[in-house]
Amino acid sequence: MRGSGFREHMREGHHRGGRHRGMDGAAQRGAKTFRRGKAISFLEMLHVKRATIKQQLEQPEFQSIQQILIGELKAIDMVIQEFSQLFDIQEGETTEAADSLQEENVHETNE
């Protein structure tokens, strides 16, 4: 049977890295792992969608749905802003991630 010292140890958050998961009361600063890479990749995808909608706004064949496109553009801007704040992603990080991903793809195709 385990002693009360073990229970106290677990309660303090020392067992299985509890302190690293924000159990000690410190504010979390955003994911720093593989999940963060996925979040940045998703944000890049949102930026591509935004650019596509913006391009459609300038084309005459989409003139009849211009108000819808403007609404979509505003909505995607809001999602980008909230997502960036949620994952604490700075503007420069998305371009850096895209550059490193592009370099990886070049290395894979050259091999």
VEXDO-726063 format. One line per field, with one value per atom (N, C-alpha, C): residue in three letters; atom name; x, y, z. Coordinates in nm, 4 decimals. Layout:
<sites>
aa = (ALA, ...)
at = (CA, ...)
east = (X, ...)
north = (Y, ...)
up = (Z, ...)
</sites>
This chain:
<sites>
aa = (MET, MET, MET, ARG, ARG, ARG, GLY, GLY, GLY, SER, SER, SER, GLY, GLY, GLY, PHE, PHE, PHE, ARG, ARG, ARG, GLU, GLU, GLU, HIS, HIS, HIS, MET, MET, MET, ARG, ARG, ARG, GLU, GLU, GLU, GLY, GLY, GLY, HIS, HIS, HIS, HIS, HIS, HIS, ARG, ARG, ARG, GLY, GLY, GLY, GLY, GLY, GLY, ARG, ARG, ARG, HIS, HIS, HIS, ARG, ARG, ARG, GLY, GLY, GLY, MET, MET, MET, ASP, ASP, ASP, GLY, GLY, GLY, ALA, ALA, ALA, ALA, ALA, ALA, GLN, GLN, GLN, ARG, ARG, ARG, GLY, GLY, GLY, ALA, ALA, ALA, LYS, LYS, LYS, THR, THR, THR, PHE, PHE, PHE, ARG, ARG, ARG, ARG, ARG, ARG, GLY, GLY, GLY, LYS, LYS, LYS, ALA, ALA, ALA, ILE, ILE, ILE, SER, SER, SER, PHE, PHE, PHE, LEU, LEU, LEU, GLU, GLU, GLU, MET, MET, MET, LEU, LEU, LEU, HIS, HIS, HIS, VAL, VAL, VAL, LYS, LYS, LYS, ARG, ARG, ARG, ALA, ALA, ALA, THR, THR, THR, ILE, ILE, ILE, LYS, LYS, LYS, GLN, GLN, GLN, GLN, GLN, GLN, LEU, LEU, LEU, GLU, GLU, GLU, GLN, GLN, GLN, PRO, PRO, PRO, GLU, GLU, GLU, PHE, PHE, PHE, GLN, GLN, GLN, SER, SER, SER, ILE, ILE, ILE, GLN, GLN, GLN, GLN, GLN, GLN, ILE, ILE, ILE, LEU, LEU, LEU, ILE, ILE, ILE, GLY, GLY, GLY, GLU, GLU, GLU, LEU, LEU, LEU, LYS, LYS, LYS, ALA, ALA, ALA, ILE, ILE, ILE, ASP, ASP, ASP, MET, MET, MET, VAL, VAL, VAL, ILE, ILE, ILE, GLN, GLN, GLN, GLU, GLU, GLU, PHE, PHE, PHE, SER, SER, SER, GLN, GLN, GLN, LEU, LEU, LEU, PHE, PHE, PHE, ASP, ASP, ASP, ILE, ILE, ILE, GLN, GLN, GLN, GLU, GLU, GLU, GLY, GLY, GLY, GLU, GLU, GLU, THR, THR, THR, THR, THR, THR, GLU, GLU, GLU, ALA, ALA, ALA, ALA, ALA, ALA, ASP, ASP, ASP, SER, SER, SER, LEU, LEU, LEU, GLN, GLN, GLN, GLU, GLU, GLU, GLU, GLU, GLU, ASN, ASN, ASN, VAL, VAL, VAL, HIS, HIS, HIS, GLU, GLU, GLU, THR, THR, THR, ASN, ASN, ASN, GLU, GLU, GLU)
at = (N, CA, C, N, CA, C, N, CA, C, N, CA, C, N, CA, C, N, CA, C, N, CA, C, N, CA, C, N, CA, C, N, CA, C, N, CA, C, N, CA, C, N, CA, C, N, CA, C, N, CA, C, N, CA, C, N, CA, C, N, CA, C, N, CA, C, N, CA, C, N, CA, C, N, CA, C, N, CA, C, N, CA, C, N, CA, C, N, CA, C, N, CA, C, N, CA, C, N, CA, C, N, CA, C, N, CA, C, N, CA, C, N, CA, C, N, CA, C, N, CA, C, N, CA, C, N, CA, C, N, CA, C, N, CA, C, N, CA, C, N, CA, C, N, CA, C, N, CA, C, N, CA, C, N, CA, C, N, CA, C, N, CA, C, N, CA, C, N, CA, C, N, CA, C, N, CA, C, N, CA, C, N, CA, C, N, CA, C, N, CA, C, N, CA, C, N, CA, C, N, CA, C, N, CA, C, N, CA, C, N, CA, C, N, CA, C, N, CA, C, N, CA, C, N, CA, C, N, CA, C, N, CA, C, N, CA, C, N, CA, C, N, CA, C, N, CA, C, N, CA, C, N, CA, C, N, CA, C, N, CA, C, N, CA, C, N, CA, C, N, CA, C, N, CA, C, N, CA, C, N, CA, C, N, CA, C, N, CA, C, N, CA, C, N, CA, C, N, CA, C, N, CA, C, N, CA, C, N, CA, C, N, CA, C, N, CA, C, N, CA, C, N, CA, C, N, CA, C, N, CA, C, N, CA, C, N, CA, C, N, CA, C, N, CA, C, N, CA, C, N, CA, C, N, CA, C, N, CA, C, N, CA, C, N, CA, C, N, CA, C, N, CA, C, N, CA, C, N, CA, C, N, CA, C, N, CA, C)
east = (0.0830, 0.0000, 0.0877, 0.0450, 0.1244, 0.1000, 0.2032, 0.1924, 0.1287, 0.0984, 0.0349, 0.1304, 0.2589, 0.3568, 0.3398, 0.3053, 0.2836, 0.1600, 0.0526, -0.0698, -0.0439, 0.0311, 0.0648, 0.1491, 0.2394, 0.3247, 0.2407, 0.1421, 0.0558, -0.0323, -0.0818, -0.1705, -0.0989, 0.0293, 0.1067, 0.1357, 0.1067, 0.1246, 0.2609, 0.3373, 0.4715, 0.4710, 0.3663, 0.3593, 0.3245, 0.3952, 0.3725, 0.3762, 0.4618, 0.4842, 0.3716, 0.2971, 0.1836, 0.2204, 0.3387, 0.3793, 0.3941, 0.4283, 0.4507, 0.3204, 0.2116, 0.0835, 0.0043, 0.0669, -0.0008, -0.0714, -0.0435, -0.1114, -0.0589, 0.0539, 0.1109, 0.0559, -0.0444, -0.1069, -0.0479, 0.0584, 0.1186, 0.0339, 0.0301, -0.0458, 0.0242, -0.0549, 0.0048, 0.0352, 0.1437, 0.1896, 0.1660, 0.0853, 0.0604, 0.1347, 0.0832, 0.1437, 0.2791, 0.3747, 0.5103, 0.5508, 0.4556, 0.4853, 0.4341, 0.4188, 0.3681, 0.2332, 0.1503, 0.0191, 0.0334, 0.1358, 0.1575, 0.1873, 0.2645, 0.2919, 0.1650, 0.0762, -0.0513, -0.1350, -0.1324, -0.2084, -0.1564, -0.0255, 0.0331, -0.0017, -0.0006, -0.0377, -0.1833, -0.2715, -0.4123, -0.4291, -0.3529, -0.3602, -0.3146, -0.2123, -0.1681, -0.2794, -0.3508, -0.4616, -0.5708, -0.5961, -0.6944, -0.6494, -0.5200, -0.4675, -0.4833, -0.4651, -0.4839, -0.6297, -0.7211, -0.8637, -0.8995, -0.8415, -0.8668, -0.8186, -0.7004, -0.6458, -0.7331, -0.7868, -0.8746, -1.0022, -1.0624, -1.1843, -1.1568, -1.0444, -1.0088, -0.9885, -0.9275, -0.9069, -1.0417, -1.1342, -1.2665, -1.3410, -1.3170, -1.3808, -1.3454, -1.2263, -1.1772, -1.2181, -1.2743, -1.3096, -1.4543, -1.4775, -1.6123, -1.7178, -1.6794, -1.7780, -1.8383, -1.7755, -1.8273, -1.8975, -1.9254, -1.9872, -2.1241, -2.1996, -2.3350, -2.3354, -2.2271, -2.2203, -2.1164, -2.0903, -1.9872, -2.0156, -2.1402, -2.1735, -2.1502, -2.1761, -2.1516, -2.0016, -1.9238, -1.7784, -1.7212, -1.7744, -1.7287, -1.7591, -1.8778, -1.9136, -1.8216, -1.7915, -1.7003, -1.5607, -1.5171, -1.3847, -1.3770, -1.4816, -1.4846, -1.4855, -1.5611, -1.5704, -1.4360, -1.3703, -1.2424, -1.1351, -1.1422, -1.0491, -1.0682, -1.1941, -1.2229, -1.1700, -1.1891, -1.1414, -0.9882, -0.9230, -0.7761, -0.7268, -0.7911, -0.7492, -0.7695, -0.8861, -0.9131, -0.8216, -0.7986, -0.7129, -0.5693, -0.5221, -0.3863, -0.3719, -0.4730, -0.4682, -0.4748, -0.5595, -0.5767, -0.4473, -0.3760, -0.2530, -0.1279, -0.1457, -0.0345, 0.0643, 0.0099, 0.0910, 0.1144, 0.2400, 0.2751, 0.2735, 0.2612, 0.2496, 0.3689, 0.4898, 0.6089, 0.6211, 0.5568, 0.5674, 0.5038, 0.3966, 0.3289, 0.4130, 0.4820, 0.5671, 0.6906, 0.7447, 0.8601, 0.8220, 0.7037, 0.6584, 0.6379, 0.5842, 0.5622, 0.6962, 0.7939, 0.9265, 0.9937, 0.9862, 1.0506, 0.9792, 0.8470, 0.7725, 0.8089, 0.8254, 0.8638, 1.0037, 1.0957, 1.2310, 1.2286, 1.1433, 1.1315, 1.0817, 0.9847, 0.9304, 1.0363, 1.1208, 1.2281, 1.3268, 1.3633, 1.4580, 1.4012, 1.2707, 1.2076, 1.2036, 1.1771, 1.1687, 1.3070, 1.4112, 1.5469, 1.6067, 1.5539, 1.6118, 1.5636)
north = (-0.1179, 0.0000, 0.1246, 0.2237, 0.3462, 0.4372, 0.5090, 0.5997, 0.7317, 0.8116, 0.9413, 1.0362, 1.0100, 1.0941, 1.0868, 0.9679, 0.9504, 1.0281, 1.0192, 1.0924, 1.2430, 1.2880, 1.4305, 1.4706, 1.3822, 1.4061, 1.4219, 1.3330, 1.3403, 1.4649, 1.5012, 1.6154, 1.7454, 1.7520, 1.8706, 1.8791, 1.7731, 1.7783, 1.7359, 1.6694, 1.6275, 1.4959, 1.4186, 1.2875, 1.3032, 1.2345, 1.2333, 1.3722, 1.4556, 1.5855, 1.6840, 1.6720, 1.7604, 1.9074, 1.9390, 2.0798, 2.1381, 2.0555, 2.1043, 2.1276, 2.0798, 2.0963, 2.2123, 2.2989, 2.4166, 2.3944, 2.2856, 2.2575, 2.3436, 2.4094, 2.4899, 2.6324, 2.6612, 2.7921, 2.8892, 2.8540, 2.9438, 2.9470, 3.0607, 3.0737, 2.9955, 2.9257, 2.8522, 2.9490, 2.9247, 3.0160, 2.9607, 2.8593, 2.8022, 2.6715, 2.5900, 2.4592, 2.4760, 2.3957, 2.4040, 2.2718, 2.1905, 2.0568, 2.0385, 1.9134, 1.8767, 1.9432, 1.9562, 2.0193, 2.1628, 2.2306, 2.3688, 2.3747, 2.2788, 2.2724, 2.2529, 2.1690, 2.1484, 2.2756, 2.3462, 2.4708, 2.5744, 2.5840, 2.6794, 2.6390, 2.5105, 2.4620, 2.4957, 2.4779, 2.5119, 2.6611, 2.7415, 2.8868, 2.9267, 2.8612, 2.8871, 2.8556, 2.7464, 2.7089, 2.8165, 2.8721, 2.9800, 3.1029, 3.1321, 3.2456, 3.2235, 3.0997, 3.0684, 3.0877, 3.0418, 3.0606, 3.2082, 3.2854, 3.4295, 3.4950, 3.4559, 3.5130, 3.4769, 3.3565, 3.3134, 3.3963, 3.4171, 3.4977, 3.6405, 3.6941, 3.8320, 3.8441, 3.7441, 3.7431, 3.7367, 3.6584, 3.6489, 3.7812, 3.8575, 3.9881, 4.0816, 4.0670, 4.1555, 4.1093, 3.9903, 3.9366, 3.9712, 4.0158, 4.0610, 3.9503, 3.8255, 3.7176, 3.6881, 3.7394, 3.7206, 3.8468, 3.9399, 4.0675, 4.0451, 3.9476, 3.9249, 3.8752, 3.8138, 3.7639, 3.8399, 3.9611, 4.0406, 4.0587, 4.0833, 4.1028, 3.9750, 3.8612, 3.7335, 3.7141, 3.7451, 3.7309, 3.8237, 3.9441, 4.0383, 3.9816, 3.9241, 3.8617, 3.7452, 3.6643, 3.5513, 3.6007, 3.7066, 3.7634, 3.8143, 3.8824, 3.9316, 3.8149, 3.7101, 3.5949, 3.5228, 3.5028, 3.4311, 3.5158, 3.6480, 3.7351, 3.7192, 3.7094, 3.6926, 3.5578, 3.4521, 3.3190, 3.3187, 3.3813, 3.3888, 3.4603, 3.5714, 3.6484, 3.5686, 3.5066, 3.4294, 3.3073, 3.2410, 3.1223, 3.1604, 3.2713, 3.3182, 3.3501, 3.4133, 3.4458, 3.3201, 3.2256, 3.1035, 3.0236, 3.0123, 2.9335, 3.0196, 3.1470, 3.2400, 3.2342, 3.2496, 3.2434, 3.3859, 3.4208, 3.5529, 3.5510, 3.6665, 3.6761, 3.6152, 3.6341, 3.5830, 3.4312, 3.3682, 3.2233, 3.1494, 3.2023, 3.1321, 3.1324, 3.2406, 3.2442, 3.1576, 3.1545, 3.0688, 2.9225, 2.8861, 2.7470, 2.7094, 2.7999, 2.7730, 2.7564, 2.8404, 2.8305, 2.6980, 2.6573, 2.5310, 2.4119, 2.4190, 2.3115, 2.3021, 2.4169, 2.4189, 2.3603, 2.3910, 2.3356, 2.1845, 2.1337, 1.9895, 1.9223, 1.9836, 1.9269, 1.9235, 2.0253, 2.0293, 1.9182, 1.8974, 1.7906, 1.6529, 1.6344, 1.5054, 1.4774, 1.5788, 1.5569, 1.5368, 1.5926, 1.5776, 1.4409, 1.3732, 1.2450, 1.1318)
up = (0.0000, 0.0000, 0.0000, -0.0684, -0.0789, 0.0401, 0.0775, 0.1896, 0.1502, 0.2492, 0.2234, 0.1515, 0.1615, 0.0915, -0.0595, -0.1099, -0.2541, -0.2990, -0.2193, -0.2536, -0.2546, -0.1582, -0.1516, -0.2725, -0.3101, -0.4263, -0.5527, -0.5701, -0.6878, -0.6842, -0.5672, -0.5528, -0.5911, -0.5664, -0.6011, -0.7499, -0.8246, -0.9686, -1.0165, -0.9307, -0.9709, -1.0464, -1.0327, -1.0970, -1.2448, -1.3293, -1.4743, -1.5371, -1.4886, -1.5527, -1.5327, -1.4268, -1.4024, -1.4005, -1.3496, -1.3448, -1.4839, -1.5797, -1.7145, -1.7892, -1.7359, -1.8024, -1.7450, -1.6707, -1.6194, -1.4871, -1.4160, -1.2906, -1.1760, -1.1950, -1.0877, -1.0876, -1.1684, -1.1681, -1.2679, -1.3366, -1.4340, -1.5612, -1.6248, -1.7496, -1.8599, -1.9404, -2.0512, -2.1636, -2.2351, -2.3379, -2.4777, -2.4939, -2.6252, -2.6431, -2.7323, -2.7571, -2.8232, -2.7812, -2.8361, -2.8996, -2.9343, -2.9827, -3.1242, -3.1617, -3.2930, -3.3202, -3.2184, -3.2355, -3.2828, -3.2368, -3.2784, -3.4282, -3.4774, -3.6205, -3.7011, -3.6499, -3.7171, -3.7146, -3.6034, -3.5917, -3.6913, -3.7043, -3.7995, -3.9416, -3.9697, -4.1022, -4.1338, -4.0358, -4.0549, -4.0781, -4.0054, -4.0231, -4.1627, -4.2131, -4.3504, -4.4500, -4.4262, -4.5128, -4.5099, -4.3928, -4.3817, -4.4608, -4.4575, -4.5336, -4.6841, -4.7299, -4.8714, -4.9105, -4.8260, -4.8535, -4.8579, -4.7667, -4.7643, -4.8931, -4.9383, -5.0620, -5.1822, -5.1819, -5.2912, -5.2945, -5.1783, -5.1712, -5.2136, -5.1691, -5.2061, -5.3577, -5.4168, -5.5618, -5.6341, -5.5826, -5.6427, -5.6361, -5.5322, -5.5180, -5.6331, -5.6859, -5.7917, -5.9320, -5.9434, -6.0750, -6.1094, -6.2339, -6.2724, -6.2709, -6.2930, -6.2949, -6.1567, -6.0510, -5.9161, -5.8643, -5.9513, -5.9140, -5.8492, -5.8976, -5.8463, -5.7012, -5.6548, -5.5167, -5.4334, -5.4736, -5.4068, -5.2571, -5.2198, -5.0783, -4.9969, -5.0572, -4.9900, -4.9690, -5.0722, -5.0614, -4.9545, -4.9459, -4.8428, -4.7042, -4.6888, -4.5611, -4.5273, -4.6269, -4.6042, -4.5682, -4.6334, -4.6054, -4.4615, -4.4173, -4.2791, -4.1805, -4.2134, -4.1240, -4.1138, -4.2263, -4.2229, -4.1540, -4.1672, -4.0937, -3.9428, -3.9006, -3.7586, -3.7090, -3.7878, -3.7490, -3.7407, -3.8373, -3.8366, -3.7119, -3.6786, -3.5617, -3.4331, -3.4170, -3.2960, -3.2857, -3.3971, -3.3983, -3.3617, -3.4170, -3.3860, -3.2384, -3.1810, -3.0389, -2.9531, -2.9907, -2.9136, -2.9056, -3.0176, -3.0211, -3.0052, -2.9768, -2.9548, -3.0713, -3.1933, -3.3145, -3.3641, -3.3784, -3.4290, -3.5815, -3.6427, -3.7877, -3.8606, -3.8120, -3.8772, -3.8713, -3.7736, -3.7590, -3.8762, -3.9303, -4.0394, -4.1657, -4.1927, -4.3118, -4.2921, -4.1697, -4.1409, -4.1573, -4.1089, -4.1203, -4.2662, -4.3449, -4.4873, -4.5590, -4.5238, -4.5855, -4.5512, -4.4247, -4.3856, -4.4479, -4.4598, -4.5249, -4.6721, -4.7365, -4.8772, -4.8952, -4.8048, -4.8115, -4.7950, -4.7041, -4.6847, -4.8119, -4.8778, -5.0012, -5.1108, -5.1184, -5.2189, -5.1922, -5.0649, -5.0305, -5.0634, -5.0398, -5.0664, -5.2168, -5.2980, -5.4425, -5.5045, -5.4430, -5.4945, -5.4629, -5.3633, -5.3211, -5.4045)
</sites>
